[in-house]
């Protein structure tokens, strides 16, 4: 066999190996989701804080946390 054919076979076999490919893909997807979540929380951080504060004020002002058992 000539050198070019051997090089082709070597490269083809190197890239056709599928061992661990599934786990690597899951790892990449997990990393992408984590980066998107961090980016979203960073971009919306102040707005989310305001939303949660409004919810806390509404719940706190409704008397739901007065500790009364009603019994």
MOPAC internal coordinates of N, CA, C and O (Angstrom, degrees):
PM7 1SCF
backbone

  N    0.0000 0     0.00 0     0.00 0    0    0    0
  C    1.4584 1     0.00 0     0.00 0    1    0    0
  C    1.5207 1   109.70 1     0.00 0    2    1    0
  O    1.2310 1   121.50 1   -32.30 1    3    2    1
  N    1.2778 1   114.73 1   147.70 1    3    2    1
  C    1.4627 1   116.50 1   179.60 1    5    3    2
  C    1.5255 1   110.85 1   -85.62 1    6    5    3
  O    1.2310 1   120.83 1   -11.10 1    7    6    5
  N    1.2897 1   116.02 1   168.90 1    7    6    5
  C    1.4639 1   122.26 1  -173.87 1    9    7    6
  C    1.5220 1   111.98 1   -65.82 1   10    9    7
  O    1.2310 1   120.23 1   143.18 1   11   10    9
  N    1.3212 1   117.16 1   -36.82 1   11   10    9
  C    1.4574 1   120.79 1  -179.13 1   13   11   10
  C    1.5261 1   110.61 1   -64.72 1   14   13   11
  O    1.2310 1   120.25 1   138.37 1   15   14   13
  N    1.3209 1   117.13 1   -41.63 1   15   14   13
  C    1.4626 1   120.81 1   178.81 1   17   15   14
  C    1.5246 1   110.97 1   -65.55 1   18   17   15
  O    1.2310 1   120.10 1   139.93 1   19   18   17
  N    1.3208 1   117.41 1   -40.07 1   19   18   17
  C    1.4610 1   120.76 1   178.09 1   21   19   18
  C    1.5245 1   111.30 1   -64.86 1   22   21   19
  O    1.2310 1   120.52 1   139.07 1   23   22   21
  N    1.3309 1   116.61 1   -40.93 1   23   22   21
  C    1.4619 1   120.62 1   178.27 1   25   23   22
  C    1.5241 1   110.13 1   -63.89 1   26   25   23
  O    1.2310 1   120.64 1   138.51 1   27   26   25
  N    1.3327 1   116.39 1   -41.49 1   27   26   25
  C    1.4676 1   120.77 1   178.71 1   29   27   26
  C    1.5226 1   110.30 1   -61.70 1   30   29   27
  O    1.2310 1   119.97 1   133.51 1   31   30   29
  N    1.3076 1   117.66 1   -46.49 1   31   30   29
  C    1.4616 1   121.25 1  -179.62 1   33   31   30
  C    1.5280 1   111.11 1   -63.82 1   34   33   31
  O    1.2310 1   120.14 1   140.68 1   35   34   33
  N    1.3217 1   117.34 1   -39.32 1   35   34   33
  C    1.4549 1   121.21 1   178.81 1   37   35   34
  C    1.5323 1   111.17 1   -62.55 1   38   37   35
  O    1.2310 1   120.70 1   133.33 1   39   38   37
  N    1.3228 1   116.27 1   -46.67 1   39   38   37
  C    1.4660 1   120.80 1  -179.33 1   41   39   38
  C    1.5236 1   110.00 1   -66.65 1   42   41   39
  O    1.2310 1   120.27 1   137.78 1   43   42   41
  N    1.3119 1   117.08 1   -42.22 1   43   42   41
  C    1.4630 1   120.63 1  -179.29 1   45   43   42
  C    1.5269 1   110.68 1   -62.47 1   46   45   43
  O    1.2310 1   119.84 1   136.43 1   47   46   45
  N    1.3030 1   117.92 1   -43.57 1   47   46   45
  C    1.4539 1   121.46 1   179.67 1   49   47   46
  C    1.5268 1   111.79 1   -69.28 1   50   49   47
  O    1.2310 1   120.43 1   145.37 1   51   50   49
  N    1.3227 1   116.79 1   -34.63 1   51   50   49
  C    1.4573 1   120.20 1  -179.89 1   53   51   50
  C    1.5284 1   111.10 1   -66.17 1   54   53   51
  O    1.2310 1   120.14 1   142.32 1   55   54   53
  N    1.3246 1   117.33 1   -37.68 1   55   54   53
  C    1.4582 1   120.73 1  -177.64 1   57   55   54
  C    1.5160 1   113.08 1   -89.65 1   58   57   55
  O    1.2310 1   119.45 1   167.91 1   59   58   57
  N    1.3173 1   118.66 1   -12.09 1   59   58   57
  C    1.4529 1   120.18 1  -179.43 1   61   59   58
  C    1.5220 1   112.15 1   -92.26 1   62   61   59
  O    1.2310 1   120.11 1   176.03 1   63   62   61
  N    1.3198 1   117.39 1    -3.97 1   63   62   61
  C    1.4603 1   120.64 1   177.62 1   65   63   62
  C    1.5162 1   109.21 1   -68.46 1   66   65   63
  O    1.2310 1   120.53 1   -54.31 1   67   66   65
  N    1.3231 1   116.59 1   125.69 1   67   66   65
  C    1.4600 1   120.60 1  -176.06 1   69   67   66
  C    1.5269 1   112.49 1  -110.51 1   70   69   67
  O    1.2310 1   119.96 1  -168.12 1   71   70   69
  N    1.3206 1   117.68 1    11.88 1   71   70   69
  C    1.4526 1   119.87 1   179.02 1   73   71   70
  C    1.5155 1   109.84 1   -67.11 1   74   73   71
  O    1.2310 1   120.63 1   -53.97 1   75   74   73
  N    1.2979 1   116.40 1   126.03 1   75   74   73
  C    1.4589 1   121.15 1   178.06 1   77   75   74
  C    1.5124 1   114.22 1    75.45 1   78   77   75
  O    1.2310 1   120.09 1  -176.19 1   79   78   77
  N    1.3071 1   117.43 1     3.81 1   79   78   77
  C    1.4628 1   119.69 1  -177.38 1   81   79   78
  C    1.5208 1   110.66 1   -65.62 1   82   81   79
  O    1.2310 1   120.14 1   139.10 1   83   82   81
  N    1.3273 1   117.33 1   -40.90 1   83   82   81
  C    1.4640 1   120.38 1  -179.46 1   85   83   82
  C    1.5091 1   112.16 1   -62.85 1   86   85   83
  O    1.2310 1   120.28 1   136.62 1   87   86   85
  N    1.3413 1   117.07 1   -43.38 1   87   86   85
  C    1.4552 1   120.32 1   179.74 1   89   87   86
  C    1.5316 1   111.27 1   -67.01 1   90   89   87
  O    1.2310 1   120.55 1   143.40 1   91   90   89
  N    1.3101 1   116.56 1   -36.60 1   91   90   89
  C    1.4634 1   119.54 1   177.85 1   93   91   90
  C    1.5266 1   110.57 1   -64.84 1   94   93   91
  O    1.2310 1   120.45 1   140.69 1   95   94   93
  N    1.3217 1   116.75 1   -39.31 1   95   94   93
  C    1.4626 1   119.74 1   178.88 1   97   95   94
  C    1.5263 1   110.71 1   -66.32 1   98   97   95
  O    1.2310 1   120.28 1   138.48 1   99   98   97
  N    1.3274 1   117.06 1   -41.52 1   99   98   97
  C    1.4599 1   119.48 1   176.60 1  101   99   98
  C    1.5210 1   110.79 1   -62.62 1  102  101   99
  O    1.2310 1   120.24 1   140.99 1  103  102  101
  N    1.3050 1   117.16 1   -39.01 1  103  102  101
  C    1.4535 1   120.66 1   177.72 1  105  103  102
  C    1.5189 1   112.21 1   -62.87 1  106  105  103
  O    1.2310 1   120.69 1   138.32 1  107  106  105
  N    1.3281 1   116.29 1   -41.68 1  107  106  105
  C    1.4645 1   119.66 1   178.46 1  109  107  106
  C    1.5215 1   111.56 1   -66.43 1  110  109  107
  O    1.2310 1   120.40 1   139.85 1  111  110  109
  N    1.3246 1   116.84 1   -40.15 1  111  110  109
  C    1.4645 1   120.55 1   178.44 1  113  111  110
  C    1.5244 1   109.71 1   -64.46 1  114  113  111
  O    1.2310 1   120.38 1   136.45 1  115  114  113
  N    1.3254 1   116.88 1   -43.55 1  115  114  113
  C    1.4603 1   120.79 1   179.12 1  117  115  114
  C    1.5238 1   111.05 1   -61.71 1  118  117  115
  O    1.2310 1   120.34 1   137.78 1  119  118  117
  N    1.3182 1   116.96 1   -42.22 1  119  118  117
  C    1.4640 1   120.86 1   178.46 1  121  119  118
  C    1.5311 1   110.86 1   -63.92 1  122  121  119
  O    1.2310 1   120.40 1   139.12 1  123  122  121
  N    1.3220 1   116.84 1   -40.88 1  123  122  121
  C    1.4668 1   120.60 1   179.12 1  125  123  122
  C    1.5223 1   110.75 1   -64.32 1  126  125  123
  O    1.2310 1   120.12 1   135.89 1  127  126  125
  N    1.3253 1   117.37 1   -44.11 1  127  126  125
  C    1.4633 1   120.71 1   179.30 1  129  127  126
  C    1.5317 1   110.10 1   -63.48 1  130  129  127
  O    1.2310 1   120.30 1   139.05 1  131  130  129
  N    1.3189 1   117.04 1   -40.95 1  131  130  129
  C    1.4645 1   120.25 1   178.97 1  133  131  130
  C    1.5257 1   111.05 1   -63.24 1  134  133  131
  O    1.2310 1   120.35 1   136.42 1  135  134  133
  N    1.3254 1   116.93 1   -43.58 1  135  134  133
  C    1.4706 1   119.88 1   178.63 1  137  135  134
  C    1.5229 1   111.52 1   -63.82 1  138  137  135
  O    1.2310 1   120.21 1   139.72 1  139  138  137
  N    1.3346 1   117.20 1   -40.28 1  139  138  137
  C    1.4635 1   119.96 1   178.24 1  141  139  138
  C    1.5233 1   111.02 1   -65.45 1  142  141  139
  O    1.2310 1   120.22 1   139.49 1  143  142  141
  N    1.3231 1   117.19 1   -40.51 1  143  142  141
  C    1.4588 1   120.33 1   179.41 1  145  143  142
  C    1.5286 1   110.55 1   -65.25 1  146  145  143
  O    1.2310 1   120.13 1   136.38 1  147  146  145
  N    1.3160 1   117.35 1   -43.62 1  147  146  145
  C    1.4659 1   120.91 1   178.83 1  149  147  146
  C    1.5235 1   110.23 1   -63.40 1  150  149  147
  O    1.2310 1   120.50 1   136.95 1  151  150  149
  N    1.3193 1   116.66 1   -43.05 1  151  150  149
  C    1.4653 1   120.14 1   178.32 1  153  151  150
  C    1.5178 1   112.44 1   -62.75 1  154  153  151
  O    1.2310 1   120.50 1   137.30 1  155  154  153
  N    1.3302 1   116.64 1   -42.70 1  155  154  153
  C    1.4585 1   120.23 1   180.00 1  157  155  154
  C    1.5210 1   111.24 1   -66.02 1  158  157  155
  O    1.2310 1   120.50 1   136.76 1  159  158  157
  N    1.3241 1   116.66 1   -43.24 1  159  158  157
  C    1.4659 1   119.19 1   179.51 1  161  159  158
  C    1.5186 1   111.75 1   -67.00 1  162  161  159
  O    1.2310 1   120.29 1   145.59 1  163  162  161
  N    1.3163 1   117.04 1   -34.41 1  163  162  161
  C    1.4611 1   120.27 1   177.76 1  165  163  162
  C    1.5266 1   110.56 1   -68.42 1  166  165  163
  O    1.2310 1   120.83 1   136.10 1  167  166  165
  N    1.3233 1   116.01 1   -43.90 1  167  166  165
  C    1.4659 1   120.01 1  -178.00 1  169  167  166
  C    1.5234 1   112.04 1   -69.87 1  170  169  167
  O    1.2310 1   120.18 1   144.44 1  171  170  169
  N    1.3188 1   117.27 1   -35.56 1  171  170  169
  C    1.4616 1   121.09 1  -175.38 1  173  171  170
  C    1.5168 1   112.81 1  -105.24 1  174  173  171
  O    1.2310 1   119.96 1  -169.07 1  175  174  173
  N    1.3186 1   117.67 1    10.93 1  175  174  173
  C    1.4574 1   121.26 1  -174.06 1  177  175  174
  C    1.5119 1   114.26 1   -54.14 1  178  177  175
  O    1.2310 1   120.05 1   129.71 1  179  178  177
  N    1.3125 1   117.51 1   -50.29 1  179  178  177
  C    1.4612 1   120.65 1  -179.08 1  181  179  178
  C    1.5145 1   112.35 1   -65.23 1  182  181  179
  O    1.2310 1   120.46 1   139.28 1  183  182  181
  N    1.3078 1   116.73 1   -40.72 1  183  182  181
  C    1.4629 1   120.72 1   179.38 1  185  183  182
  C    1.5224 1   111.26 1   -66.45 1  186  185  183
  O    1.2310 1   120.60 1   140.31 1  187  186  185
  N    1.3390 1   116.46 1   -39.69 1  187  186  185
  C    1.4580 1   119.12 1   178.31 1  189  187  186
  C    1.5186 1   111.19 1   -65.15 1  190  189  187
  O    1.2310 1   120.69 1   141.25 1  191  190  189
  N    1.3257 1   116.29 1   -38.75 1  191  190  189
  C    1.4627 1   119.72 1   176.95 1  193  191  190
  C    1.5174 1   111.61 1   -60.76 1  194  193  191
  O    1.2310 1   120.31 1   138.19 1  195  194  193
  N    1.3257 1   117.01 1   -41.81 1  195  194  193
  C    1.4663 1   121.18 1   178.00 1  197  195  194
  C    1.5230 1   111.45 1   -64.72 1  198  197  195
  O    1.2310 1   120.69 1   138.51 1  199  198  197
  N    1.3215 1   116.29 1   -41.49 1  199  198  197
  C    1.4714 1   120.56 1   179.82 1  201  199  198
  C    1.5194 1   110.36 1   -62.64 1  202  201  199
  O    1.2310 1   120.51 1   133.21 1  203  202  201
  N    1.3383 1   116.63 1   -46.79 1  203  202  201
  C    1.4595 1   119.45 1  -179.84 1  205  203  202
  C    1.5250 1   111.59 1   -66.25 1  206  205  203
  O    1.2310 1   120.19 1   145.50 1  207  206  205
  N    1.3146 1   117.24 1   -34.50 1  207  206  205
  C    1.4667 1   120.16 1   177.65 1  209  207  206
  C    1.5181 1   110.44 1   -66.62 1  210  209  207
  O    1.2310 1   120.00 1   139.29 1  211  210  209
  N    1.3438 1   117.61 1   -40.71 1  211  210  209
  C    1.4630 1   120.90 1   177.14 1  213  211  210
  C    1.5215 1   110.83 1   -62.81 1  214  213  211
  O    1.2310 1   120.42 1   139.31 1  215  214  213
  N    1.3358 1   116.81 1   -40.69 1  215  214  213
  C    1.4654 1   120.26 1   178.25 1  217  215  214
  C    1.5265 1   109.78 1   -64.39 1  218  217  215
  O    1.2310 1   120.59 1   135.64 1  219  218  217
  N    1.3371 1   116.49 1   -44.36 1  219  218  217
  C    1.4626 1   119.99 1   179.89 1  221  219  218
  C    1.5250 1   111.21 1   -62.89 1  222  221  219
  O    1.2310 1   120.22 1   139.78 1  223  222  221
  N    1.3308 1   117.18 1   -40.22 1  223  222  221
  C    1.4651 1   120.38 1   178.79 1  225  223  222
  C    1.5290 1   110.56 1   -65.68 1  226  225  223
  O    1.2310 1   120.39 1   139.57 1  227  226  225
  N    1.3236 1   116.86 1   -40.43 1  227  226  225
  C    1.4648 1   120.70 1  -179.13 1  229  227  226
  C    1.5229 1   111.02 1   -66.78 1  230  229  227
  O    1.2310 1   120.71 1   134.33 1  231  230  229
  N    1.3190 1   116.26 1   -45.67 1  231  230  229
  C    1.4628 1   120.18 1  -179.64 1  233  231  230
  C    1.5154 1   110.33 1   -68.39 1  234  233  231
  O    1.2310 1   119.94 1   139.14 1  235  234  233
  N    1.3168 1   117.72 1   -40.86 1  235  234  233
  C    1.4501 1   121.33 1   179.78 1  237  235  234
  C    1.5110 1   112.25 1   -67.02 1  238  237  235
  O    1.2310 1   119.71 1   146.92 1  239  238  237
  N    1.3129 1   118.15 1   -33.08 1  239  238  237
  C    1.4604 1   122.39 1  -178.60 1  241  239  238
  C    1.5146 1   113.99 1   -82.33 1  242  241  239
  O    1.2310 1   119.59 1   169.94 1  243  242  241
  N    1.3296 1   118.39 1   -10.06 1  243  242  241
  C    1.4751 1   120.50 1  -175.92 1  245  243  242
  C    1.5044 1   111.69 1   -88.50 1  246  245  243
  O    1.2310 1   119.13 1   175.08 1  247  246  245
  N    1.3216 1   119.26 1    -4.92 1  247  246  245
  C    1.4484 1   121.02 1  -179.86 1  249  247  246
  C    1.5239 1   112.23 1    83.00 1  250  249  247
  O    1.2310 1   119.98 1  -169.17 1  251  250  249
  N    1.2913 1   117.64 1    10.83 1  251  250  249
  C    1.4667 1   120.15 1  -178.33 1  253  251  250
  C    1.5087 1   111.60 1   -71.74 1  254  253  251
  O    1.2310 1   120.03 1   156.46 1  255  254  253
  N    1.3054 1   117.55 1   -23.54 1  255  254  253
  C    1.4549 1   119.74 1  -177.28 1  257  255  254
  C    1.5178 1   113.47 1  -103.30 1  258  257  255
  O    1.2310 1   119.44 1  -152.35 1  259  258  257
  N    1.3532 1   118.68 1    27.65 1  259  258  257
  C    1.4478 1   119.66 1  -176.49 1  261  259  258
  C    1.5235 1   113.45 1   -81.16 1  262  261  259
  O    1.2310 1   119.47 1   173.14 1  263  262  261
  N    1.3101 1   118.63 1    -6.86 1  263  262  261
  C    1.4550 1   121.79 1   175.14 1  265  263  262
  C    1.5072 1   113.92 1    79.97 1  266  265  263
  O    1.2310 1   119.40 1  -176.94 1  267  266  265
  N    1.3072 1   118.76 1     3.06 1  267  266  265
  C    1.4551 1   120.66 1   179.12 1  269  267  266
  C    1.5074 1   111.55 1   -70.64 1  270  269  267
  O    1.2310 1   120.35 1   -47.82 1  271  270  269
  N    1.3103 1   116.94 1   132.18 1  271  270  269
  C    1.4587 1   121.66 1  -177.82 1  273  271  270
  C    1.5145 1   112.67 1   -83.03 1  274  273  271
  O    1.2310 1   120.40 1   159.21 1  275  274  273
  N    1.2896 1   116.84 1   -20.79 1  275  274  273
  C    1.4656 1   120.49 1   179.84 1  277  275  274
  C    1.5132 1   112.55 1    68.27 1  278  277  275
  O    1.2310 1   119.95 1  -153.17 1  279  278  277
  N    1.2944 1   117.70 1    26.83 1  279  278  277
  C    1.4552 1   116.54 1  -175.37 1  281  279  278
  C    1.4158 1   111.82 1  -130.90 1  282  281  279
  O    1.2310 1   120.10 1   180.00 1  283  282  281

